[in-house]
Amino acid sequence: MAKLLYSATMSLDGFIAGPGGDMSWLTEYLGEPDPAAERLLARVGALLVGNRTFGGDDPNKGTEAEGAFGGRYHGPTIVLTHRPPAEPVPGVTFATDLTTAVAEAETAAGDRYVNVLGADVARQCIEAGILDEVLVLVAPVLLGDGVPLFDNPGGERVRLEPLAEESAHWYRVAY
């Protein structure tokens, strides 16, 4: 059975994107090998992506490295959006509600990970009590402002249990 995993590269001060969703800061860190990211890529069966992330600022746009995992991910992608495009996008399924999006992603992933991309979708999964794990890769930079890893003012405290002892922060969500 698939597990839902939220993964993101975060600045040391807690931002996954700069102001306005700017991802250009990440470019200088993309070429560096990361064992946790490599292990994850081999275990991802589907992506569950928020619409802002799907249509957002890819620092590799227009290059061979465009897309998830530096363009190395080639598999099912489910985008959660209230406004699916009129024309189909090859290799992408659009869902208008979380329950449908998660079900489609889990079916596509089989016994592999559904990798959640996008802070808002991750927040929705936490609120629904369905997120299984969180993997945070920390980049050695302070952005000062931007999109936080989790933004849920007034939200509930969520306890995490460490899953790995390495430079990455990989946790099981303990409800």
Secondary structure as GFF3:
##gff-version 3
##sequence-region A 1 175
A	DSSP	beta_strand	3	11	.	.	.	ID=ss1
A	DSSP	beta_strand	15	17	.	.	.	ID=ss2
A	DSSP	three_ten_helix	19	21	.	.	.	ID=ss3
A	DSSP	three_ten_helix	24	29	.	.	.	ID=ss4
A	DSSP	alpha_helix	35	43	.	.	.	ID=ss5
A	DSSP	beta_strand	44	50	.	.	.	ID=ss6
A	DSSP	alpha_helix	51	54	.	.	.	ID=ss7
A	DSSP	alpha_helix	68	71	.	.	.	ID=ss8
A	DSSP	beta_strand	77	80	.	.	.	ID=ss9
A	DSSP	beta_strand	92	95	.	.	.	ID=ss10
A	DSSP	alpha_helix	98	109	.	.	.	ID=ss11
A	DSSP	beta_strand	113	117	.	.	.	ID=ss12
A	DSSP	alpha_helix	119	128	.	.	.	ID=ss13
A	DSSP	beta_strand	133	139	.	.	.	ID=ss14
A	DSSP	beta_strand	147	148	.	.	.	ID=ss15
A	DSSP	beta_strand	159	162	.	.	.	ID=ss16
A	DSSP	beta_strand	169	174	.	.	.	ID=ss17
###
